[in-house]
Each structure stands twice: as C-alpha cells, then as structure tokens.
Amino acid sequence: MTADDRKARDAATRVIAVCEVIAQIVARGEQHFLDDIQTQWAAEMGLIRIGEAVAKIPASVRERFDGQPWRQIIDMRTFVGRRDDDLDPRRVWRTLTRDVPRLRDYLSDVMLPAL
C-alpha cells in the first residue's frame, strides 16, 4: 500500500464515521430536522467535516475512483460554511438523505476494499 493509499484510507474511514453520525440525524426524521436548529447545525458541520476529509484524499487516488463528484463534495464545505443562516434546510436534508448515503456506500463498498 502506497503512502497516498494510506492517506486515502484514513480519510475515507473518517468520512464513513461522519456519515454514520449523519445517518443518526436522518433517522430522527425530516420534521425533527426542520424544526431543530441544533440538529441542522450539527448536520451542516458534518458536511463540512466530510469536505475536509475528502480534500485530504490525494488527487491521484480520487482520479482512480471516479464514481463520486469529489470536487463538489470538497466545495460543499465552503458553501455550507459561508451560508450561515441563509442555507436552506430542505436543501441540506436532500443532501443528507440522497448524497451522503451514496458517498458512504461508495467508500465502504468500492474504495476501501480496493486500497
């Protein structure tokens, strides 16, 4: 295993851990999410953490695993971090329920076994 593969494995493992926390948030339901600002902020921080960790996956590894929109995931951290009270909770919910599970499955089922 190369040094880049080790970095990618560590970062992917961190992303999966954040995805698991987000799954717990989602399990409480959409209405709870929409009604609870603390839950929204926690989820937004999770998205920022995901973007930070994905940015630590070396570009050479991301290129080998083209099944995810890596640049968009990385850019999401900036988008979420700068939107403050202007971020639409329904848009965040869609990301939490659609994109985060896909990312988690991709990392678990495709990337980690190949590294």
C-alpha distances in whole Angstrom, upper triangle without the diagonal:
4,7,8,6,7,10,11,10,12,15,15,16,18,20,20,22,24,25,26,29,30,30,33,35,35,36,39,40,41,45,43,41,43,46,44,43,40,38,38,37,34,33,33,31,29,28,28,25,23,24,23,19,19,20,17,14,14,16,14,12,15,17,14,16,19,21,22,24,22,24,27,25,25,28,29,29,31,34,34,34,37,39,40,43,43,40,41,40,41,38,36,37,36,32,32,33,32,29,27,27,25,23,22,22,20,17,17,18,16,13,12,12,10,7
4,5,5,6,9,10,10,12,14,15,16,19,20,21,23,25,25,27,29,30,31,33,35,36,37,40,41,42,45,44,41,43,46,44,42,40,38,38,36,34,33,32,30,28,28,27,24,23,23,21,18,18,18,15,13,11,14,11,10,14,15,14,15,19,21,21,23,21,23,26,24,23,26,28,27,29,32,32,32,35,37,39,42,42,39,41,40,40,38,35,37,36,32,32,33,32,29,27,27,26,23,23,23,21,18,19,20,18,14,14,14,12,9
4,5,5,6,9,10,11,12,14,15,17,18,20,21,23,24,26,28,29,30,32,34,35,36,39,40,40,44,42,39,42,44,42,40,38,36,36,34,32,31,30,28,26,26,25,22,21,21,19,16,16,16,12,11,10,13,11,11,14,16,15,16,20,22,22,23,20,22,25,23,21,25,26,25,27,30,30,30,33,35,36,40,40,37,39,38,39,36,34,35,35,31,31,33,31,28,26,27,26,23,22,23,21,18,19,21,19,15,14,16,14,11
4,5,5,6,9,10,11,12,14,15,16,18,20,21,22,24,26,27,28,31,32,32,34,37,38,38,41,40,37,39,42,39,38,36,34,33,32,30,29,28,26,24,23,22,20,18,18,16,14,13,13,10,8,6,9,8,7,10,12,12,13,16,18,18,19,16,18,21,19,18,21,23,22,24,27,27,27,30,32,34,37,37,34,36,35,36,33,31,32,32,28,28,30,28,25,23,24,23,20,20,21,18,16,18,19,17,13,13,15,13,10
4,5,5,6,9,10,10,12,14,15,16,18,20,21,22,25,25,26,29,30,31,32,35,36,36,40,39,36,38,41,39,37,36,34,33,32,29,28,28,26,23,23,22,20,18,18,17,14,13,14,11,8,8,11,9,7,10,12,11,12,15,17,17,19,16,19,21,19,19,22,23,23,25,28,28,28,31,33,35,38,37,34,36,35,35,33,30,31,31,27,27,28,27,24,22,22,21,18,18,18,16,13,15,16,14,10,9,11,9,6
4,5,5,6,9,10,11,12,14,15,17,19,20,21,23,24,26,28,29,30,32,34,36,36,39,38,35,38,40,38,36,34,32,32,31,28,27,27,25,22,22,22,19,17,18,17,13,13,14,11,9,10,13,12,10,13,15,14,15,18,19,19,21,18,20,23,20,19,23,24,23,25,28,28,28,31,33,34,37,37,35,36,35,36,33,31,32,31,28,27,29,28,24,22,23,22,19,18,19,17,14,15,17,15,12,10,12,12,8
4,5,5,6,9,10,11,12,14,16,17,18,20,22,23,24,26,28,29,30,33,34,34,37,36,33,36,38,35,34,32,30,30,28,26,25,24,22,20,20,19,16,15,15,13,10,10,11,7,6,7,11,11,9,11,14,14,14,17,19,18,19,16,18,20,17,16,20,21,19,22,25,25,24,27,30,31,34,34,31,33,32,33,31,28,29,29,25,25,27,26,23,21,22,21,17,17,19,17,14,15,18,16,12,11,14,14,10
4,5,5,6,8,10,10,12,14,15,16,18,20,21,22,25,26,26,28,31,32,32,35,34,31,34,36,34,33,31,29,28,27,25,23,23,21,18,18,17,15,13,13,12,9,8,10,7,5,6,9,10,7,8,12,11,11,14,15,14,16,13,15,17,15,14,18,19,18,21,23,23,23,26,28,30,33,33,30,31,30,31,28,26,27,26,23,22,24,23,20,18,19,18,14,14,15,13,10,12,14,13,9,9,12,11,8
4,6,5,6,9,10,10,12,14,15,17,19,20,21,23,25,25,27,30,31,31,35,33,31,33,36,34,33,30,28,28,27,24,23,23,21,19,19,19,16,14,15,14,11,11,13,10,8,10,13,13,10,11,15,13,12,16,16,16,18,15,18,20,17,17,21,21,20,23,25,25,25,28,30,31,34,34,31,32,31,31,29,26,27,27,23,22,24,23,20,18,18,17,14,13,14,13,9,10,13,12,8,6,10,10,7
4,6,5,6,9,10,11,13,14,16,17,19,20,22,23,25,26,29,30,31,34,32,29,32,34,32,31,28,26,26,25,22,21,22,19,17,17,17,14,12,14,12,9,10,12,9,8,11,14,15,12,14,17,16,15,18,19,17,19,16,19,20,17,16,20,20,19,22,24,23,23,27,29,29,32,33,30,31,30,31,29,26,27,27,23,22,24,24,21,18,19,19,15,14,16,15,11,12,15,15,12,10,13,14,11
4,5,5,6,9,10,11,12,14,16,17,18,20,21,22,24,27,28,28,31,30,27,29,32,29,28,26,24,24,22,20,19,19,16,14,14,13,10,9,10,9,5,6,9,6,6,10,12,14,11,11,15,15,14,16,16,15,16,13,15,17,13,13,16,16,15,18,20,20,20,23,25,26,29,29,26,28,27,28,25,22,24,24,20,19,21,21,18,15,16,16,13,12,15,13,10,12,15,14,11,10,14,14,12
4,5,5,6,9,10,10,12,14,15,16,19,20,21,22,25,26,27,30,28,26,28,31,29,28,26,24,23,22,20,18,19,17,14,14,14,11,9,11,11,7,7,10,9,8,11,13,14,11,11,15,14,12,14,14,12,14,12,15,16,13,13,17,17,16,19,21,20,21,24,26,27,29,29,26,27,26,26,24,21,22,22,18,17,19,18,15,13,13,13,10,9,11,10,6,8,11,11,8,7,11,12,10
4,5,5,6,9,10,11,13,14,15,17,19,20,21,24,25,26,29,28,25,28,31,28,28,25,23,23,22,19,18,19,17,14,15,15,12,11,13,13,9,10,13,12,11,14,17,18,14,15,18,17,15,18,17,16,18,16,19,19,16,16,20,19,18,21,23,22,22,26,27,28,30,31,27,28,27,27,25,22,23,23,20,18,20,20,17,14,14,15,12,9,12,12,8,8,12,13,10,8,12,13,12
4,5,5,6,9,10,11,13,14,16,17,19,20,22,24,25,28,26,23,26,28,25,25,22,20,20,19,16,15,16,14,11,12,12,9,8,11,10,7,9,12,11,11,15,17,19,16,16,19,19,17,19,18,16,18,15,18,18,14,14,18,17,15,19,20,19,19,23,24,24,27,28,25,26,24,25,24,20,21,22,18,16,19,19,16,13,14,15,12,10,14,14,10,11,15,16,13,12,15,17,15
4,5,5,6,9,10,10,12,14,15,16,18,21,22,22,25,24,21,24,26,24,23,21,19,18,18,15,13,14,12,9,9,10,8,5,9,9,6,7,11,11,11,14,16,18,15,14,18,18,15,17,16,13,15,13,15,15,11,12,15,14,13,17,18,16,17,21,22,23,25,25,22,23,21,22,20,17,18,18,15,13,15,16,13,10,11,12,9,7,11,11,8,10,13,14,12,12,15,16,15
4,5,5,6,9,10,10,13,14,15,16,19,20,21,25,23,21,24,26,24,24,22,19,19,19,16,14,16,14,11,12,13,11,9,12,13,10,11,14,14,13,17,19,20,17,16,19,19,16,18,16,14,16,15,18,17,14,15,18,17,16,20,21,19,20,24,24,25,27,27,24,24,22,23,21,18,18,18,15,13,14,15,13,9,9,11,8,6,9,10,7,8,11,13,11,10,14,16,15
4,5,5,7,9,10,11,13,14,16,18,20,21,24,22,20,23,25,22,22,20,17,18,17,14,13,15,13,10,12,13,10,9,13,13,11,13,16,15,15,19,21,23,20,19,23,22,20,21,20,18,19,18,20,20,16,17,20,18,17,20,21,19,20,24,24,24,26,27,24,25,22,23,22,19,18,19,17,14,16,17,15,11,12,14,12,9,12,14,11,11,15,16,15,13,16,19,18
4,5,5,6,9,10,11,12,14,16,18,19,21,19,17,20,22,19,19,16,14,14,14,11,9,11,10,6,8,10,7,7,11,11,10,12,15,15,15,19,21,23,20,19,23,23,20,21,19,17,18,16,18,17,14,15,17,15,13,17,18,16,16,20,21,21,22,23,20,21,19,20,19,15,15,17,14,11,14,15,13,9,11,13,11,9,13,14,12,13,16,18,16,16,19,21,20
4,5,5,6,9,10,10,12,15,16,17,20,18,16,19,21,19,19,17,14,15,15,12,10,12,11,8,9,12,10,8,12,13,12,12,16,16,16,20,21,23,20,18,22,22,19,19,17,15,16,15,18,16,13,15,17,15,14,18,18,16,18,21,21,21,23,23,20,20,18,18,17,14,13,14,11,9,10,12,10,6,7,10,8,6,10,12,10,11,14,16,15,15,18,20,20
4,5,5,7,9,10,11,13,15,17,20,18,16,19,21,19,20,18,15,16,16,13,11,14,14,10,12,15,13,11,15,16,15,16,19,19,19,23,24,26,23,22,25,25,21,22,20,18,20,19,22,20,17,19,21,18,18,22,22,19,21,24,24,24,25,26,22,22,19,20,19,16,15,16,14,11,12,14,13,9,9,12,11,8,11,14,12,12,15,17,17,16,18,21,21
4,5,5,7,9,10,12,14,15,18,15,14,17,19,16,16,14,11,13,13,9,9,12,11,8,11,13,11,11,15,16,15,17,20,20,20,24,26,28,25,24,27,27,24,25,23,20,21,20,22,21,17,19,21,18,17,20,20,17,19,22,22,21,22,24,20,20,17,19,18,15,14,16,14,11,12,15,14,11,11,15,14,11,14,17,16,15,18,21,20,19,22,24,24
4,5,5,6,9,10,11,12,15,13,11,14,16,14,15,13,10,10,11,9,6,10,10,7,9,12,11,10,14,16,15,16,19,20,20,24,25,28,25,23,26,26,23,23,21,18,19,19,21,18,15,17,19,15,15,18,18,15,17,20,19,19,20,21,17,17,14,15,15,11,10,12,10,7,9,12,11,8,9,12,12,10,13,16,15,16,18,20,20,20,23,25,24
4,5,5,6,9,10,12,15,14,12,15,17,16,17,16,12,13,15,12,10,13,14,11,12,15,15,13,17,19,18,18,22,22,22,26,27,29,26,24,27,27,24,24,21,19,20,20,23,20,17,20,21,18,18,22,21,18,20,24,23,22,23,24,20,19,16,16,16,13,11,13,12,8,8,11,12,9,8,12,12,10,12,15,15,15,17,20,20,20,22,24,25
4,5,5,7,9,12,14,12,11,15,16,14,16,14,11,13,14,11,10,14,14,12,14,17,16,16,19,20,20,21,24,25,25,29,30,32,29,27,30,30,27,27,25,23,24,24,26,23,20,22,24,21,20,24,23,20,21,25,24,23,23,24,21,20,17,17,18,15,13,15,14,11,11,14,15,12,12,15,16,13,16,19,18,18,20,23,23,22,25,27,27
4,5,6,8,9,11,9,8,11,13,11,12,11,7,9,11,9,7,11,12,10,12,15,15,15,18,20,20,21,24,25,25,29,30,33,30,28,31,31,28,28,25,23,23,23,25,22,19,21,22,19,18,21,20,17,19,22,21,19,19,21,18,17,13,14,15,12,10,13,13,9,10,14,14,12,12,16,16,15,17,20,20,20,22,25,25,24,27,29,29
4,5,5,7,10,9,8,11,13,12,14,13,10,10,13,11,9,12,14,12,13,17,17,16,19,21,21,21,24,26,26,29,30,32,30,27,30,30,27,27,24,21,22,23,24,21,19,21,22,19,19,22,21,18,20,23,21,21,20,21,18,16,13,12,13,11,8,10,11,7,7,11,12,10,10,14,15,14,16,19,19,19,21,23,24,24,26,29,29
4,5,8,11,10,10,13,14,14,16,15,12,13,16,14,12,16,17,15,17,20,20,19,22,24,23,24,27,28,28,32,33,35,32,30,33,33,29,29,26,24,25,26,27,25,22,25,26,22,23,26,24,21,24,26,25,24,24,24,21,20,16,15,17,15,12,14,14,11,10,13,15,13,12,16,17,16,17,20,21,20,22,25,25,25,27,30,30
4,7,8,6,7,11,11,11,14,13,10,12,15,13,12,16,17,16,18,21,21,21,23,25,25,26,29,30,31,34,35,37,35,32,35,36,32,32,29,27,27,28,29,27,24,26,27,23,23,26,25,21,24,26,24,23,22,23,20,19,15,15,17,15,12,15,16,12,12,16,18,16,15,19,20,19,20,24,24,23,25,28,29,28,31,33,34
4,6,6,6,9,10,11,14,14,11,12,15,14,13,16,18,17,18,21,22,21,24,26,26,26,29,31,31,35,35,38,35,32,35,35,32,31,28,26,26,27,29,25,23,26,26,23,23,26,24,21,23,25,23,22,21,22,19,17,13,12,15,13,10,12,14,11,10,14,16,15,15,18,20,19,21,24,24,24,26,28,29,29,31,34,34
4,5,5,6,9,10,12,14,11,10,14,14,12,14,17,16,17,20,21,21,23,25,26,26,29,31,31,34,35,37,35,32,34,35,31,30,27,25,25,26,27,24,22,25,24,21,22,24,22,19,22,23,21,20,18,19,16,13,10,9,11,11,7,10,12,10,9,13,15,15,15,18,20,20,21,24,25,25,27,29,30,30,32,35,35
4,5,5,6,8,11,13,11,11,15,15,14,16,19,19,19,22,24,24,25,28,29,29,31,34,34,38,38,40,38,35,38,39,35,34,31,29,28,29,30,27,25,28,27,23,24,26,23,20,23,24,21,20,18,19,17,14,11,10,14,13,10,13,15,14,13,16,19,19,19,22,24,23,25,28,29,29,31,33,33,34,36,38,39
4,6,5,6,9,10,8,9,13,13,12,15,17,17,18,21,22,22,24,26,27,28,30,32,33,37,37,40,37,35,38,38,35,34,32,29,29,29,30,27,25,27,27,23,23,25,23,20,22,24,21,20,18,19,17,15,11,12,15,13,11,14,16,14,14,17,19,18,19,22,23,23,25,27,28,28,30,32,33,33,35,37,38
4,6,5,8,9,6,6,10,10,9,11,14,14,15,17,19,19,21,23,24,25,27,29,30,33,34,37,34,32,34,35,32,31,29,26,25,26,27,23,21,23,23,19,19,21,19,16,18,20,18,16,15,16,13,12,8,9,12,10,8,11,13,11,12,15,17,15,17,20,21,20,23,25,25,26,28,30,30,30,33,35,35
4,6,7,10,8,7,11,12,11,13,16,16,16,19,21,21,22,25,26,27,29,31,32,35,35,38,36,33,36,37,34,33,30,27,26,27,27,24,22,24,23,20,20,22,19,16,19,20,17,15,13,14,12,10,6,7,11,10,8,12,14,12,13,16,18,18,19,22,23,23,25,27,28,29,31,32,33,33,36,38,38
4,7,9,9,9,12,13,13,15,17,18,19,21,23,24,25,27,28,29,31,33,35,38,38,41,39,36,39,40,37,36,34,31,30,30,31,27,26,27,26,23,23,24,22,19,20,21,19,17,14,16,14,13,10,11,14,13,12,15,17,16,17,20,22,21,22,25,26,26,28,30,31,31,34,35,35,36,39,41,40
4,5,5,6,9,10,11,13,14,16,17,19,20,21,23,25,26,27,29,31,32,36,37,40,37,35,38,39,36,35,33,30,29,29,30,26,24,26,25,22,21,23,21,17,18,20,18,15,13,16,14,13,10,13,15,13,12,16,17,15,17,20,21,20,22,25,25,24,27,29,29,30,32,34,34,34,37,39,39
4,5,5,6,9,10,10,12,14,15,16,18,20,21,22,24,26,27,29,31,34,35,38,36,34,37,38,35,34,32,29,28,28,28,25,23,24,23,19,18,20,18,14,15,17,14,12,10,13,12,12,9,12,14,12,13,16,17,15,17,20,21,20,22,25,25,24,27,29,29,30,33,34,34,34,37,39,38
4,5,5,6,9,10,11,12,14,15,16,18,20,21,22,24,26,27,29,33,34,37,35,33,36,37,34,34,32,29,28,27,27,25,22,23,23,19,18,20,19,15,15,17,16,13,12,15,14,14,12,15,16,14,14,18,17,15,18,21,21,19,21,24,24,23,26,28,28,28,31,33,32,32,35,37,36
4,5,5,6,9,10,11,13,14,15,17,19,20,21,23,24,26,28,31,32,35,33,30,34,35,32,31,29,26,26,25,26,23,21,22,22,18,17,19,18,14,15,18,16,14,14,16,14,14,10,13,14,11,11,15,14,12,14,18,18,16,18,21,21,20,23,25,25,25,28,30,29,29,32,34,34
4,5,5,6,9,10,11,12,14,15,17,18,20,21,23,25,26,30,30,33,31,29,32,33,30,30,28,24,23,23,23,20,18,19,19,15,15,16,15,11,13,15,13,11,11,12,10,10,7,10,11,8,9,12,12,11,13,16,16,15,17,20,20,20,23,24,24,25,28,29,29,29,32,34,33
4,5,5,6,9,10,10,12,14,15,16,18,20,21,23,25,28,29,32,31,28,31,33,30,30,28,25,23,23,23,20,18,18,18,14,13,15,14,10,10,13,12,9,10,12,10,12,10,13,13,10,12,15,14,13,16,18,18,16,19,21,20,20,24,25,24,26,29,30,29,29,32,34,33
4,5,5,6,9,10,10,12,14,15,16,18,20,21,23,27,28,31,29,27,30,31,28,28,27,23,23,22,22,20,17,18,18,15,13,16,15,12,12,15,15,13,14,16,13,14,12,15,15,11,12,15,14,12,15,17,17,14,17,20,18,18,21,23,22,23,26,27,26,26,29,31,30
4,5,5,6,9,10,11,13,14,15,17,19,20,22,25,26,29,27,24,27,29,26,25,23,20,20,19,20,17,14,16,16,13,12,14,14,10,12,15,14,13,14,15,12,12,10,12,12,8,9,12,10,8,11,14,13,11,13,16,15,15,18,20,19,21,23,25,24,24,27,29,28
4,5,5,6,9,10,11,13,14,15,17,19,21,24,24,28,26,23,26,28,25,25,23,20,18,18,18,15,13,13,13,10,9,11,10,6,8,11,10,10,11,12,9,11,9,12,11,7,10,12,10,9,13,15,13,12,15,17,16,16,20,21,20,22,25,26,24,25,28,29,29
4,5,5,6,9,10,10,12,14,15,17,19,22,23,27,25,23,26,28,25,25,24,20,19,18,18,16,13,13,14,11,8,11,12,8,8,12,12,11,13,15,13,15,13,16,15,11,13,15,13,12,15,17,15,13,16,18,16,17,20,21,20,21,25,25,24,24,27,29,27
4,5,5,6,9,10,11,12,14,16,17,21,22,25,23,20,24,25,22,22,21,18,17,16,17,15,12,12,14,11,9,12,13,10,11,14,15,14,16,17,14,16,14,16,15,11,12,14,11,9,13,15,13,10,13,15,13,13,17,18,16,18,21,22,20,20,24,25,24
4,5,5,6,9,10,11,12,15,16,19,20,23,21,18,21,23,20,20,19,15,14,13,14,12,8,9,10,7,6,10,10,7,9,12,13,13,16,16,13,14,13,14,12,9,11,12,9,8,12,13,11,9,12,14,12,12,16,16,15,18,20,21,19,20,24,25,24
4,5,5,6,9,10,11,13,15,18,19,22,21,18,22,23,21,21,20,17,15,13,13,12,9,8,9,7,4,7,9,7,7,10,12,12,15,16,13,15,15,17,15,12,14,16,12,12,16,16,14,12,16,17,14,15,19,19,17,20,23,23,21,21,25,26,24
4,5,5,6,9,10,11,13,16,18,21,19,17,21,22,20,21,20,17,16,14,14,14,10,10,12,10,7,11,12,11,10,14,16,16,19,19,17,19,18,20,18,14,16,17,14,13,17,17,15,12,15,16,13,14,17,17,15,17,21,21,19,19,22,23,22
4,5,5,6,9,10,11,15,16,19,16,14,18,19,17,17,16,13,13,11,12,11,8,8,10,9,8,11,13,11,12,16,17,18,20,20,17,19,18,19,17,14,15,16,12,11,15,15,12,9,12,13,10,10,14,14,12,14,17,17,15,16,20,20,19
4,6,5,6,9,10,13,14,17,16,13,16,18,16,16,16,12,11,9,9,9,5,4,7,6,5,8,10,10,11,13,15,17,20,19,17,18,18,19,17,14,16,17,13,13,16,16,13,11,15,15,11,13,16,15,14,17,19,19,17,18,21,21,20
4,6,5,7,9,12,14,17,16,14,17,19,18,18,18,15,14,11,11,12,9,7,9,9,7,9,12,12,11,14,17,18,21,21,19,21,21,22,20,17,20,20,16,16,20,19,16,14,17,18,14,15,18,17,15,18,21,20,18,18,22,22,20
4,5,5,7,10,12,15,13,12,16,17,15,17,17,14,14,11,12,13,10,8,12,12,10,13,15,15,15,18,20,21,24,24,22,23,23,24,21,19,20,21,17,17,19,19,16,13,16,16,12,13,16,15,12,15,18,17,14,14,18,18,16
4,5,5,9,10,12,11,9,12,14,12,13,13,11,11,7,9,10,7,6,10,11,10,13,15,15,16,18,20,22,25,24,22,23,23,23,21,18,20,20,16,16,19,18,14,12,15,14,10,12,15,13,11,14,16,15,12,13,17,17,15
4,5,7,8,12,11,9,13,15,14,14,16,13,12,8,8,11,9,6,9,11,10,12,14,15,15,17,20,22,25,24,22,24,24,25,22,20,22,22,18,19,22,21,17,16,18,18,14,15,18,16,14,18,20,18,15,16,20,19,17
4,6,9,11,10,10,13,15,14,16,17,15,15,11,12,14,12,10,13,14,13,15,18,18,18,20,23,24,28,28,25,27,27,28,25,23,25,25,21,21,24,23,19,18,20,19,15,16,19,17,14,17,20,18,15,15,18,18,15
4,6,8,7,7,10,11,11,13,14,13,13,10,11,14,12,10,14,15,15,17,19,20,20,23,25,27,30,29,27,28,28,29,26,23,25,25,21,21,23,22,18,17,19,17,14,15,17,14,12,15,17,15,11,12,15,14,12
4,5,5,6,9,10,11,13,15,14,14,11,12,15,14,12,16,18,17,19,21,22,22,25,27,29,32,32,29,31,31,32,28,26,28,27,24,24,26,25,21,20,22,20,17,18,20,17,14,17,19,16,13,14,17,15,13
4,5,5,6,9,10,11,14,13,12,9,10,14,13,12,14,17,17,18,21,22,23,24,27,29,32,31,29,30,31,31,28,26,28,27,23,24,26,24,21,20,22,20,17,19,20,17,15,19,20,17,14,16,18,16,14
4,6,5,7,9,11,14,14,14,12,13,17,16,15,18,20,21,22,24,26,26,28,30,33,36,35,32,34,34,34,31,29,31,29,26,27,28,26,23,22,24,21,18,20,21,17,16,19,19,16,13,15,17,14,12
4,5,5,7,9,12,12,13,11,13,16,15,15,18,20,20,22,24,25,26,28,30,32,35,34,31,32,32,32,29,27,29,27,24,24,26,24,20,20,21,18,15,17,17,14,12,15,16,12,9,11,13,11,9
4,5,5,6,9,9,9,7,10,12,12,12,15,16,17,19,21,22,23,25,27,29,32,31,28,29,29,29,26,24,26,24,21,22,23,21,17,17,18,16,13,15,16,12,11,15,15,12,9,12,15,12,12
4,5,6,9,10,11,9,11,14,14,14,17,19,20,21,23,25,26,27,29,32,34,33,30,31,31,31,28,27,28,26,23,24,25,23,19,20,21,18,15,18,18,14,14,17,17,14,12,15,16,13,13
4,6,9,11,13,11,14,17,16,17,20,21,22,24,26,27,28,30,32,34,37,36,33,33,33,33,29,28,29,27,24,25,26,23,20,20,21,18,15,17,17,13,13,15,15,11,9,12,13,10,10
4,6,7,10,9,13,15,14,15,18,19,20,23,24,25,26,28,29,32,34,33,30,30,30,29,26,25,26,24,21,22,22,20,16,17,17,14,12,14,13,9,9,12,12,8,7,10,12,10,10
4,6,7,8,11,12,13,14,16,18,20,22,22,23,25,27,28,31,33,31,28,28,28,28,24,24,25,22,19,21,21,18,15,16,17,13,12,15,14,10,11,15,14,11,10,14,15,13,14
4,7,9,12,12,12,15,17,17,19,22,22,23,25,27,27,30,32,30,27,27,26,25,22,21,22,19,17,18,18,15,12,13,14,10,9,12,11,8,10,13,12,9,9,13,14,13,15
4,5,9,9,8,11,13,13,16,18,18,19,21,23,24,26,28,27,23,23,23,22,19,18,19,17,14,15,16,13,10,11,12,9,7,11,11,8,9,13,13,11,10,14,16,15,16
4,6,5,6,9,10,11,13,15,15,16,19,20,21,24,26,24,21,21,22,21,17,17,18,16,13,15,16,13,10,12,14,11,9,13,14,11,13,16,16,15,14,17,19,18,19
4,5,5,6,9,10,12,14,14,16,17,19,20,23,25,24,21,22,22,22,19,18,20,18,14,16,18,15,12,12,15,13,10,13,15,12,12,16,17,15,13,16,19,17,17
4,5,5,6,9,10,11,12,14,16,17,18,21,24,22,20,21,22,22,18,18,20,18,15,17,19,17,14,15,17,16,13,16,18,16,16,19,20,18,17,19,22,21,20
4,5,5,6,9,10,10,12,14,15,16,19,21,19,17,18,18,18,15,14,17,15,12,14,16,14,11,12,15,14,12,15,17,15,16,19,21,19,18,20,23,23,22
4,5,5,7,10,10,11,13,15,16,18,20,19,16,17,18,18,14,13,15,14,10,12,15,13,9,10,13,12,9,12,15,13,13,17,18,17,16,18,21,21,20
4,5,6,8,9,11,12,14,15,18,21,20,17,19,19,20,17,15,18,17,14,15,18,17,13,13,16,15,12,15,18,16,15,19,21,19,17,19,22,22,21
4,5,5,6,9,10,11,12,15,18,17,15,17,18,19,15,14,17,17,13,16,18,17,14,14,18,17,15,18,20,19,18,22,24,22,21,23,26,25,24
4,5,5,6,8,10,11,13,16,14,12,13,14,15,12,10,14,13,10,12,15,14,12,12,16,15,13,16,19,18,18,21,23,22,21,22,26,26,25
4,6,5,6,9,10,12,15,15,12,15,15,17,14,12,15,16,12,13,17,17,14,13,17,17,15,17,20,19,18,21,24,23,21,23,26,26,25
4,6,5,6,9,11,14,14,12,15,16,18,15,14,17,18,15,16,20,20,17,17,20,21,18,20,23,22,22,25,27,26,24,26,29,29,28
4,6,5,6,9,12,11,9,12,13,15,12,11,15,15,13,15,18,18,15,16,20,20,18,20,23,23,22,26,28,27,25,27,31,31,30
4,6,5,7,10,9,7,10,11,13,11,9,13,14,11,13,16,17,15,14,18,19,17,19,22,22,22,25,27,27,25,27,30,31,30
4,6,7,10,11,9,13,14,16,14,12,16,17,15,16,19,20,18,17,21,22,20,21,25,25,24,26,29,29,27,28,32,32,30
4,6,9,9,9,13,14,17,15,14,18,19,17,18,22,22,20,20,24,24,23,24,28,27,27,30,32,32,30,31,35,35,33
4,6,5,5,9,11,14,12,12,15,16,15,17,20,20,19,19,23,24,23,24,28,28,27,30,32,32,31,32,36,36,35
4,5,6,10,11,14,14,12,16,18,17,17,21,22,21,20,24,25,24,26,29,29,29,31,34,34,32,33,37,38,36
4,6,8,10,13,13,12,15,17,17,18,21,22,22,22,25,27,26,27,30,31,31,33,35,36,35,36,39,40,39
4,6,9,12,11,11,14,16,16,17,20,21,21,21,24,26,25,27,30,30,30,33,35,35,34,36,39,39,39
4,6,9,8,8,11,12,12,14,16,17,17,17,21,22,21,23,26,26,27,29,31,31,31,32,35,36,36
4,5,5,7,9,10,11,13,15,16,16,17,20,21,21,23,25,26,27,29,31,31,31,32,35,36,36
4,5,5,6,9,10,10,12,14,15,15,18,20,20,21,24,25,25,27,29,30,30,31,34,35,35
4,5,5,6,9,10,10,12,13,14,17,18,19,21,22,24,25,27,28,29,29,31,33,35,35
4,5,5,6,9,10,10,11,13,15,16,17,19,21,22,23,25,26,27,27,29,31,32,33
4,5,5,6,9,10,10,10,13,15,15,16,19,20,21,23,24,25,25,26,29,30,30
4,5,5,6,8,10,10,12,14,15,16,18,20,21,22,24,25,25,26,29,30,31
4,5,5,6,8,9,11,12,13,15,17,18,19,21,22,23,24,25,28,29,30
4,6,5,5,6,9,10,11,12,14,15,17,18,20,20,21,22,25,26,26
4,6,6,5,7,10,10,11,13,15,16,17,19,20,20,21,24,26,26
4,6,6,7,9,11,11,13,15,16,17,18,20,21,22,24,26,27
4,6,6,7,9,11,11,13,15,16,17,18,19,21,23,24,25
4,6,5,6,9,10,11,12,14,15,16,16,18,21,21,22
4,5,5,6,9,10,11,12,14,15,15,16,19,20,21
4,5,5,6,9,10,10,12,13,14,15,17,19,20
4,5,5,6,9,10,10,11,12,14,16,17,19
4,5,5,6,9,10,10,10,12,14,15,16
4,5,5,6,8,10,10,11,13,15,15
4,5,5,6,8,9,10,12,14,15
4,6,5,5,6,9,10,11,13
4,6,6,5,6,9,10,10
4,6,6,6,7,10,11
4,6,7,7,9,11
4,6,6,6,9
4,6,5,6
4,5,5
4,6
4
